[in-house]
Amino acid sequence: MTAITSSARPLAQARPWLLRPPGVYRPQDDTWFLATALRASGMAPGAKVLDLCTGTGALALTAAASGAGSVTAVDISRRALAAVWANARLRRLPVRPVRGSLAEAAHRGPYDVVLANPPYVPCPIPASGAARAWDAGPDGRVVLSPVCAEAPSLVAPGGYLLLVHSTVAGVDQSLDELRAAGMTAAVVASRFIPFGPVMRKRAEFLEAAGLITAGQRLEELVVIRADRP
């Protein structure tokens, strides 16, 4: 495993142009950070890959272009899946869009590599509409915790999960939940970035909830790698 640590500065890797219909999550720093971690992870040629909560398919395309044999891109948004289909077709890459939940993804597995950039921004109200791509309940773990619990159902023996999220959603909790599920888990990359528009608007709530310190306007992103023995 390769550890990556960096400060609050733009990521250096290329950010490809992607078709993105209205209402589909725009790839952000966390997306490209996870793409960098994938390239450094030693993925075997021909690997069977899952991109969970795929959005435009940026990570699925990265996996396919990096030598994956097949890539399944799962999302609950029909618009997102239309974007994935178009973006993969334009590049002639082996990516299959699938509409469904975590259970549907597990049913089609297991996979050699699982990529997950799920919603993780704490929110005082239930997510709705386009905000489902980032809002994730009062502690940010509405999707994170189920992903951690179901990791052994998603990952084939000898395979691994790469999961990205902000420290505001509880990195130690993710590690504990993955280990409790039988995975070997560790943080393999971290970096600080300025708050984006959603986090800036949510700052007062986050401060009141004790999830950030007063005046904090930087967040730490981490990539967790969880291997299935």
C-alpha positions, 0 to 999 in steps of 0.5 A: 500500500502506498501512503499519500499525504498532501496539503491544501493545494490543487491536485496535479493529475488531469481532470478529464472533460465529462458529460454531466447532465443537470442534477448529477454530482460534479466530480470534486477534489475527493473524486480526483484524490480517490482516482490518484489512490487507485492508480497507486494501489497496484490494481491487477490487469483485468480486475473486476471493479465496482464504482459505487455511487458513481455519479458521472462515472469519473472513477469507473472510467479511471479504473477502465483506462487503468486496465480493469477487465470490467467495471460496474458503475452503480448509482440510484440516479438515472441521470447519473447512469446516462452520463456514465453510459455516454462518457464510457461510450465516447471513450470506448471503455468497458463500463456497465452502468447499473441502477441500484443500491448497495444490495444490488451492487453486492448481488453482482459481486464480489469484485477485485476492487471496489471504489466508493465516494459515497455521500458523507456531508453531515446534514440536519435534515434528510437528503432529497433531490440532487443533494442525495449525492452529498448529504448523509444525515446528522453524522454523515454516515447514512451511507458510509456505515452500510458500505463499511458493514457490507464490505466483505459482501462486495470485495472478493478474497484477496481484493480491496476497497478504496473509500474516500471521505472527510474526517468530519464523518468519522474516520476512526468509526469507518476503520472500526466498522471495517475491521469489525466486518473482518477487513484489514483497514488503514488510511493510505492517503490524506490531504487538506482542502478548503471548504467547498460551497456546501461545507461553507453553508453548513459550517454553523451546523457543523460547529454546533454539532462539534464536528468542526472547530469554531472558524474552521474552513479546511477539511481533511480528506482521507482514502481508506484501503480495506483488504479482504484476507 
